[in-house]
């Protein structure tokens, strides 16, 4: 699988993924993405800013996420709990996997790709939030090594004020990684 920047021509297909997720959330009584977010304009803007990424296999995008390098205003005030550190961080948003490819480890690939990309940019801390009723995403985050840190309320946007569970993962920065041994490829 390949982790890469999303392309504008993929937005209609990516919006199909989003619409499937919106329907699933609605049918599961999860009040997440039920107020017009994310929309196609959001994805086009993410692509223009170089922050929307996909995991692809055989030329087809199977999942997406946005990586934001600027501090997230929603993460400034933690209502319950606390962030484990104050390192500069990347925030991961708009995580979505094609319904046809659920259960195939695509979300894990998205997180691994985002973390590798972030480490190359000098980041060692990654933050993400999700709805309290979105248990599949919570399990996925925990499986990927993210630690539940507390509760925030979203600031701005279509879901302003909505509570979200926050997670963080801290990894070793790329420059502190030991050099790869030629034997590790065998």
C-alpha positions as CSV (number, residue, x, y, z in Angstrom):
1,X,0.0,0.0,0.0
2,X,1.1,3.5,-0.7
3,X,0.6,6.6,1.5
4,X,0.4,9.7,-0.6
5,X,-1.2,13.1,-1.1
6,X,-4.8,13.0,-2.3
7,X,-5.6,14.4,-5.8
8,X,-8.4,16.8,-6.8
9,X,-9.9,14.2,-9.2
10,X,-10.4,11.8,-6.3
11,X,-12.7,14.2,-4.3
12,X,-15.9,12.7,-5.7
13,X,-14.8,9.2,-4.7
14,X,-13.6,10.4,-1.3
15,X,-16.9,12.2,-0.7
16,X,-18.6,8.8,-1.5
17,X,-16.6,7.4,1.5
18,X,-17.6,10.3,3.6
19,X,-21.3,9.9,2.7
20,X,-21.2,6.2,3.5
21,X,-19.7,7.1,6.9
22,X,-22.3,9.8,7.5
23,X,-25.1,7.3,6.8
24,X,-23.4,4.7,9.1
25,X,-23.1,7.2,11.9
26,X,-26.7,8.3,11.5
27,X,-27.9,4.7,11.4
28,X,-25.8,3.9,14.5
29,X,-27.1,7.0,16.4
30,X,-23.6,8.6,16.4
31,X,-23.9,12.4,16.2
32,X,-20.7,12.8,14.3
33,X,-20.4,14.3,10.8
34,X,-24.2,14.9,10.8
35,X,-24.1,18.7,10.2
36,X,-22.5,19.0,6.7
37,X,-18.9,18.4,7.7
38,X,-16.7,17.4,6.0
39,X,-17.9,18.6,2.6
40,X,-16.2,18.6,-0.8
41,X,-15.0,22.2,-0.3
42,X,-13.2,21.0,2.9
43,X,-11.5,18.2,1.0
44,X,-10.5,20.5,-2.0
45,X,-9.0,23.0,0.5
46,X,-7.1,20.2,2.3
47,X,-5.7,19.1,-1.1
48,X,-4.8,22.7,-2.0
49,X,-2.9,23.0,1.3
50,X,-1.2,19.7,0.8
51,X,-2.7,18.1,3.9
52,X,-5.1,15.5,2.7
53,X,-3.6,12.0,2.3
54,X,-4.8,8.7,1.1
55,X,-3.7,5.1,1.3
56,X,-3.9,3.5,-2.1
57,X,-3.7,0.0,-3.4
58,X,-3.5,-0.7,-7.2
59,X,-4.3,2.9,-7.9
60,X,-7.4,3.1,-5.8
61,X,-7.7,5.2,-2.6
62,X,-9.0,3.0,0.2
63,X,-9.0,5.6,3.0
64,X,-8.1,9.2,3.8
65,X,-7.0,11.6,6.6
66,X,-6.0,15.2,6.9
67,X,-2.8,16.1,8.7
68,X,-2.8,19.6,10.2
69,X,0.6,21.1,11.3
70,X,-0.8,24.1,13.0
71,X,-2.1,24.0,16.6
72,X,-5.7,23.0,16.8
73,X,-7.8,25.5,18.8
74,X,-10.1,22.7,20.0
75,X,-7.1,21.1,21.7
76,X,-6.1,24.2,23.8
77,X,-8.6,23.6,26.6
78,X,-8.9,20.0,27.9
79,X,-12.1,19.7,30.0
80,X,-11.3,16.4,31.6
81,X,-7.9,14.8,31.7
82,X,-4.7,16.3,30.2
83,X,-2.3,16.0,27.3
84,X,0.7,13.9,28.4
85,X,3.2,16.4,27.0
86,X,3.4,19.8,25.4
87,X,5.5,18.8,22.4
88,X,4.7,20.4,19.0
89,X,2.1,18.1,17.5
90,X,0.3,17.2,14.3
91,X,-3.4,16.7,14.5
92,X,-5.2,14.0,12.4
93,X,-8.6,14.8,11.2
94,X,-11.2,13.5,8.7
95,X,-10.1,9.8,9.1
96,X,-12.3,7.8,6.8
97,X,-12.0,4.3,5.3
98,X,-13.9,2.9,2.3
99,X,-16.8,0.7,3.6
100,X,-15.7,-2.0,1.1
101,X,-12.3,-2.1,2.8
102,X,-13.2,-1.9,6.5
103,X,-11.5,-4.5,8.6
104,X,-8.5,-4.7,6.3
105,X,-6.1,-2.6,8.4
106,X,-6.5,0.6,6.2
107,X,-6.9,2.9,9.2
108,X,-3.7,1.5,10.7
109,X,-1.9,2.1,7.4
110,X,-3.2,5.7,7.5
111,X,-1.9,6.3,11.0
112,X,1.5,4.7,10.2
113,X,1.8,6.8,7.0
114,X,0.9,10.0,8.9
115,X,3.3,9.2,11.7
116,X,6.2,8.5,9.2
117,X,5.4,11.7,7.3
118,X,5.2,13.7,10.6
119,X,8.5,12.3,11.8
120,X,10.1,13.4,8.5
121,X,8.8,16.9,9.3
122,X,10.3,16.8,12.8
123,X,7.1,16.0,14.8
124,X,7.0,13.3,17.4
125,X,3.6,13.9,18.8
126,X,0.2,13.1,17.2
127,X,-3.2,14.1,18.4
128,X,-6.7,13.0,17.3
129,X,-10.2,13.2,18.6
130,X,-13.4,11.2,18.1
131,X,-17.0,11.0,19.2
132,X,-17.7,9.1,22.5
133,X,-20.0,6.7,20.6
134,X,-17.6,6.0,17.8
135,X,-16.2,2.9,19.4
136,X,-14.7,1.4,16.3
137,X,-12.5,4.5,15.9
138,X,-11.6,4.3,19.6
139,X,-10.5,0.7,19.2
140,X,-8.5,1.5,16.1
141,X,-6.7,4.4,17.8
142,X,-5.8,2.2,20.8
143,X,-4.7,-0.6,18.5
144,X,-2.4,2.0,16.8
145,X,-0.8,3.0,20.1
146,X,-2.8,6.1,20.8
147,X,-3.5,6.9,24.5
148,X,-6.8,8.2,25.6
149,X,-6.1,11.6,27.3
150,X,-9.5,13.2,28.2
151,X,-12.3,15.2,26.8
152,X,-12.4,18.5,24.8
153,X,-15.2,20.5,23.2
154,X,-14.8,21.4,19.5
155,X,-14.2,25.0,18.7
156,X,-15.7,26.5,15.6
157,X,-17.2,24.7,12.5
158,X,-20.4,22.8,12.1
159,X,-20.0,20.9,15.3
160,X,-18.9,23.8,17.5
161,X,-19.1,22.9,21.2
162,X,-19.6,19.2,20.6
163,X,-17.6,17.0,23.1
164,X,-14.9,14.7,21.8
165,X,-12.6,12.1,23.3
166,X,-8.9,13.0,22.7
167,X,-6.0,10.7,22.1
168,X,-2.3,11.3,21.7
169,X,0.7,9.2,20.5
170,X,4.3,10.2,21.0
171,X,7.0,8.6,18.9
172,X,10.8,9.0,18.6
173,X,11.6,11.8,16.1
174,X,13.1,10.6,12.8
175,X,16.5,12.1,13.7
176,X,16.8,10.0,16.9
177,X,16.0,6.8,15.1
178,X,18.9,4.4,15.0
179,X,20.3,3.8,11.5
180,X,18.7,0.9,9.7
181,X,20.9,-2.2,9.7
182,X,21.3,-3.8,6.3
183,X,20.2,-7.1,8.0
184,X,16.8,-5.7,9.0
185,X,15.7,-6.0,5.3
186,X,16.4,-9.8,5.3
